[in-house]
Amino acid sequence: MRVVLGALWMIASASLAAPAPLRFSVSDSWAMPMVQLEDGRPTQGILYDLMLSLATQVGRPAQFHVLARARISAAMEHGEIDVRCYVTQAWFDNLSGDYTWSIPLMVQRNLLVSTQVPAQPVHVKQLPAQSIGTVLNYRYATLDPLFASGQLTRDDARSEEQVLHKLVAGRFKFAVINEWILDRFNQRMPIGQKLHKVAVIDEQNLGCTVRNDPDVPVQRILRTLLRMKMSGEIDDIIQLYTGEGAQPLHTPDRN
C-alpha cells in the first residue's frame, strides 16, 4: 500500500510541477510557408517555428489549436487560447477582451495576382465590375470600399492555396494573396503556368497578441518576442522558408 501511495504522490507532484502549456491559435486557412498542416496538426513553417521557439524560451510546452479564422477571436475571449500570432490591430474594428500586443515581427505584403500579364498596368480602383479571389473571413481594408460599392465581389475560398487553385482553374481573373504563399505556390508550377504579380494591395506590420491573465506569463512572452526579433532569429526563420530576409515596411503603391 505504501508503494502505491508513494507512486501516486510522485505522479501528483510531477503533474503539479509541470508548467501549463502555452496555447497558440493556428488558422486552418494558412498555407506554406506560413504553416504546414498534416492531419489537422501544424508540423512546420514560419509561424510554427516561431511559436515553438517562443514557448521553449518561455519555458512552457507549446499547444496548438487549429481553428477556423472566424472562431479564433472567440476562443481567446473564452480563455481557450493564450497567444495569437500573425495578426495586426488594423484587422479589428472592436477587439473585445484584455490583450497586450507585441512589437511588429514581420511584414505581410498582399498582392493582386493573375494567370496572365495584363497588356496595361493594373489599377485596382479602376477595375471593371467583377469577382476576385479572396479568403473566407479575411479582411482586406484597402479593398473594403470597392466591395461595399459592388465594384468588386468577393469569391471566397477556405484557404489561400485554394484561392490560387481557383485562379488557375479560371474561376476569376484576379486574386489577392500573400506574396510568400504565392512564391511558394509558383515553385511547384511549370514555367509557362506561373502566376503573375500585377499590383500591390497593401503591406502591414504583423505581430502577436497575448491574453492578459494571471496564469499567462505575458511580460516574459513579450520580452522573448522582442529578443527573438532583435537577435535576428525571426528573420532567420523567414529566410529559411522563403530564401529572403525581412522586408522593411514602406508605403505601398496603392494603385
WOBELUR-V469039 format. One record per helix or strand of 2 or more residues. SS is the DSSP state (H for helix, E for strand). FROM is the first residue (numbers start at 1). TO is the last residue. If there is no record, write none. Layout:
SS|FROM|TO / SS|FROM|TO
This chain:
H|2|17 / E|22|27 / E|36|38 / E|41|44 / H|46|58 / E|62|67 / H|69|77 / E|83|87 / H|89|91 / E|99|101 / E|106|114 / H|124|126 / E|130|135 / H|144|149 / E|152|157 / H|160|168 / E|174|178 / H|179|187 / H|191|193 / E|196|211 / H|218|230 / H|233|242
